Amino acid sequence: MIDSVQAGDFSEYHRKDYAETTNRDRWTVRAVNAWVSSVLPALLESGSGPVLDVGCAEQPFRPLVEASGRQYIGMDVVQNSTRSVALVSTLEDAPPPPEPFAVILCTEMLEHVVDIDAAFAGLRRLIADGGIVVLTVPFVFPLHMEPYDFRRLTLHGAGQLAGEHGFRVESATRLGGLPEVLATLVADASILPIPGSLYSKVKVGALRAAAGAVVGLLDSGALSRRVSVNSNTYLSNGVVLRAI
């Protein structure tokens, strides 16, 4: 979450939905959307009260929350294009609410907070005892929203921070496997010719074609069929925390 004094206009980075995309985000979008869509509705069935979406931006998960019959409240450091951010604040400085939230959603945002300990303390300040935080945070993803991209976390790092700030890990899941990681990294590459060099232009054309073929093959899933691909590399962490 970016400091509000320096935030400016980050609308170009704000995802309006988690529909299929064609850029380097597509594999993280798929993985995060699938995980949140499978985990969050079941957690909302048994309770009541509003759900807070921290770092909501253009609020792509608002329909999912409201489909459960729960009130959606968005929080971010800047107002969005539809002026639907109810709480404009950094997570680090968020004051205790009149009534703590039973459920907080926080997706692909914690890599942007300046002080990760203060951010986790803010989550604990906002959540009710026994409440649930559903969060995702990247492990492997290219630099983005520079210069406000500060960290990557492992599942173990997220668990350690949770334990230090009054949470218990209910579940922790690796989102996206090695083929998705490789596709993301290749799709992120920008291959450009050296000005004035015909050979460079030809070489760039060949490399771009090769990169596109690799991405297409990885995206097709053909390499993973009938084999087991095991790797310690993955895209993002999906973690459910319980406030204790």
N, C-alpha and C positions, 0 to 999 in steps of 0.2 A: 504494500500500500504506500503510495508516494506521498511525501510531505506536501500538505495542501498549499504551502507558500510557493513551492516550486512546480506545482502540478501542471499548470497551463492547460492546453487542450489536447487530451489524449484520445479523442473520439476515434481516430483512425485505428487504434489498437483494440477498441471495445467490440466484443463479439455480441451481435444482436440475438443469435441463436446458435444451437449446436448442430445445425444441419450440415450435410456433407460439403466439404470445401475442396479446392484443388491445389492449395499451396502447401508449404512445409508443415502447416498446423494439422493437416487432415488426420494423421494417425493419433495424435494426442486428443484431438476433438472426438474422434470415434471412441477411444478408450475411456476418456473422462465421461462422456455422455452416456456410454453404456453402463459404466459402473454406478454413476449417480442415479441414473434412471432405474437401476435394479435395486439399489440400496435404500434410497430416500423414501419412496412411497410406503414401504413396509414400516419404516420408523414413524411415519406420520399417522398411520392408521389408528394407533392405540392412544393418541393423546389429543390435546386441543391447545388453542392459543396460537399466537403469531409465530412465524418462522423468520429469523433474521438471516439475510444473505449479505455476508461481509465481503466487500470488494465486488459489489454487484454489477457495476458498470451499466451495460444496457439490459441487464436482467434476463439472460437467456433461460434461466431455470424457473422464472416466475410462473409460467403455465403449468409446470410440473407440480409446484407447491400448491397453486390455487386449485388444481384438479383434485387435490385431496380434501378440499374444503377448508384449508387453513389460510389464515391471513398472511400475506407476504409483505415483509418490510425490507427495503433495500438500504444498504449503508455503503458509502464510498467517500473518498476524499474530495471528489468533485461531483457536481451535478451532471446528470447525463442529458442526452439530446431530447428526451421526452419529459424532463423535469420530474422524474418519478423516484428519485433518491430521497427517501424520507429522513435519513440521518446522514448528515455530511460531517464526517470526522475521520481522523486517522484511528486505526485500531489501537495504537499505542496510547492515545489520549482519550479514548472513549470513556465517558463517565458511567458509573453504574446506572442502569435503567430503573425506573420506578418499580417495574416487575421484571425480574430476570427472565430471559428466554429459555424455553424448554428445548428448542432445537435451533442450531446455528449451522448454516451452510457457508463454506469458505473454499472456493475452487480456484486453483492456479493463481494465487495472489501472494502467498507468504514469501515467495522469492523476491518480492519487491519491497518488503518492509525494511526499514533501516535498522531497527533493533528487534531481532527475532524474540528475545526474551520478553521485552515489553509487549510485543504483539501477542504472545501466548498468555501473558498476564491479563491483557485486555480481553481475550476470549473468555478467560475464567471469570473476569469481572462481569461480563455480559450474560453468562450462562447460569441457569439455576442449578442448585445442588441436584445431582442425579440427571441433569440434562445431557443432551447429545450434541456433539459437534461432528459434522460430516465434512471432511476436508480432503482436498487433493493438492499436492505440491510436486513440481517436476523434479526428476532425478537426472535425466538426460534430455536436454533441449537446447537449441542454439540461443545465443544472446538475443534478447528482445527488450523493447522499451528502454533502450540505453539512454542515459547512464543509470537507470533505475532498476537494474537487474543485479541483485547482490549475492545470491546463493542458490545452491541445489542441496536437497536433503535426501538421505536414504530413509528407508523405513525405520532403521535403528535410530537415526538422528531425530526423526519425528517423535518416536517413542520416548526417547530420553527427554526431549523438551516437554512433552506432555506430562511425564512423571514429575518433572521439576516444578510444574505449575498447576498441580491439583487435578490431573486427569488420569484415567486408566484407559489403556488401549483395549477396545472391544474387538476390533478386527483391523488387520493391516494387509493390504493387497498390492502386488506389483501390477501396474497397468501398462500393457503394451510390451511385446517381447522383442527379441533381437531383430527379426525382419523389419518391424515397425521402426526401431531405432535407426537401423541402417538406411531405410527409406527416407526418414526425416533428415538425416545428415547429408545424404546425397542430394535431396531436393533443396537443401539450404545452400548448396554450392552455387556460386556465381562465376561462370567461366567466360572471360572476356578476352578479346584479341589485343595484341600490342598494336597501337596505331601505326599505319603505314606498312604493315607486314602482311603480304598475301599468304605466306605459309602459315602465319599465325591465325589468319581467318579460317583457312582450311582446317587447321588443327582444332580450332575452337568448335567448328561445326561438327567434326567427328566426335570430340569429347562430349559435346552437348547431346548428340544422338546416343552415345554410349550411356551417358548418365540417365537419359530418359528411358532407355531400354532396361537399365538396372532397376530404376524406380518402378517401372511397370511390372517387371518380374516379381519384385519384392511385394508389391501391392496386390498382385494376383493371388498370392498364397501358394503358388505352385511349388516353391522351394520347401515349404513346410508340410506338404502332403505326404503321408505314409512314412514320415520320419518324426523323431522327437528332437526338437531344437531346445537345448538347455543353455542358459546364459545368465550371468549375474548382471547383465545390462538390461535396463527397461526404461520406459518413458517417464512414468509418473507414479506417485504413491497415492493410494486410496486408503484413507484411515478414518475409522469411526472411534471417537473418544467419548468417554463417560466422565462427567464432572463428579469428583468425590470430595 
